[in-house]
Amino acid sequence: MGRVYNFSAGPAVLPEEVLREAADEMLDYKGCGMSVMEMSHRSKVFDDIIKEAEQDLRDLMNIPDNYKVLFLQGGASQQFSAIPMNLMKNGVADYIVTGQWAKKAYQEASRYGKAVKIASSEDKTFSYIPDCSDLPIDEDADYVYICENNTIYGTKYKKLPNTKGKTLVADVSSCFLSEPHDVEKYGVIYGGVQKNVGPAGVVIVIIREDLIRDDVMEGTPTMLKYKTQADKDSLYNTPPCYGIYICGKVFKWLKKQGGLQAMKEYNEKKAKILYDFLDESEMFKGTVVKEDRSLMNVPFVTGDKELDAKFVAEAEANGFVNLKGHRTVGGMRASIYNAMPIEGVEKLVEFMKKFEAENK
Ligand SMILES: *Cc1c(COP(=O)(O)O)cnc(C)c1O
């Protein structure tokens, strides 16, 4: 078997073209006689890599000049602490809890100040996005926090919450670059790249400059201060060089695909194939309310655990891998990120139809 169709939620599929290019450059990056893994992060060669990556990301997302782009480590989870430590000035923050990742961020923030859960969809296993048009936003809230696309449950905000003028902070790990983001609507927009952008080990933080302060919470580690990282253009210490290099390649690949609007249309087309089938199938059912469906993560079930397991096993034997759902939802989940080609989804649906016919 050659390459499989990989529906993993993360680390996840990357564009084949990017992997081939990286393979070609593995032993000798552009004539410098070594791989990007082996070179100094202070070298001119690497400086060009990180600067070009930042510029390409700025072009793709239309990032305004008063926002900094940081390439950091520690994953999205470390931001769960960095955000309250850097942003809680009044010691209060509002959290909308729409899944496990938002819940973890909320719990972590509670360690540093007053984190208030102002809305939640936990009552129905996070299968919808709560109405966020008129939330009880705290007058003293330093920010309102969301997880924009819920990787585990497969929901996505189709409209950003009304924060009543408060700074919006969003974890976009699983919808990063899947469609245009209106950066100006956020104070901080961040994501681990291993879902839709690159290899594990890099988290990208896009932050409005006025939120980068010196007077952060007492005890904040130097490394977790956005100011430390911003002042040194992400080179305060050794950054995840190779990961940044691959992200840079993915940014170029996205530009070649026509940018984020083109990506959005492609992703909508892809997701529709799967959702249309789920809506008509007698055996497979989607698990979230239609209006809030994610374009990236598509959970579904048969309603019968044994049949689910049989499906996952047979799918794998046929080259459709990592379809097992998250342990808290059960069933299946197909993550169909940017790099999943439309043929992958078409063939998966074909396979599901066949499975359904054979297992009536
Ligand atoms: C995967 C994921 C995380 C956790 O990312 P790590 O990089 O493993 O810390 C956080 N938020 C969302 C939305 C995710 O999908």
The ligand as an SDF file (V2000), in Angstrom:
LIG
                    3D

 15 15  0  0  0  0  0  0  0  0999 V2000
   -5.6530   19.5610   19.5030 C   0  0  0  0  0  0  0  0  0  0  0  0
   -6.2380   20.7770   20.0750 C   0  0  0  0  0  0  0  0  0  0  0  0
   -5.6970   21.3790   21.2130 C   0  0  0  0  0  0  0  0  0  0  0  0
   -4.4950   20.8230   21.9500 C   0  0  0  0  0  0  0  0  0  0  0  0
   -3.3710   21.0160   21.1940 O   0  0  0  0  0  0  0  0  0  0  0  0
   -1.9180   20.6480   21.7640 P   0  0  0  0  0  0  0  0  0  0  0  0
   -1.0370   21.2880   20.7440 O   0  0  0  0  0  0  0  0  0  0  0  0
   -1.8300   19.1770   21.8060 O   0  0  0  0  0  0  0  0  0  0  0  0
   -1.7720   21.2660   23.0940 O   0  0  0  0  0  0  0  0  0  0  0  0
   -6.2780   22.5310   21.6720 C   0  0  0  0  0  0  0  0  0  0  0  0
   -7.3490   23.0630   21.0630 N   0  0  0  0  0  0  0  0  0  0  0  0
   -7.8980   22.5050   19.9710 C   0  0  0  0  0  0  0  0  0  0  0  0
   -9.0800   23.1410   19.3380 C   0  0  0  0  0  0  0  0  0  0  0  0
   -7.3690   21.3410   19.4480 C   0  0  0  0  0  0  0  0  0  0  0  0
   -7.9260   20.7810   18.3730 O   0  0  0  0  0  0  0  0  0  0  0  0
  1  2  1  0
  2  3  1  0
  2 14  2  0
  3  4  1  0
  3 10  2  0
  4  5  1  0
  5  6  1  0
  6  7  2  0
  6  8  1  0
  6  9  1  0
 10 11  1  0
 11 12  2  0
 12 13  1  0
 12 14  1  0
 14 15  1  0
M  END
$$$$
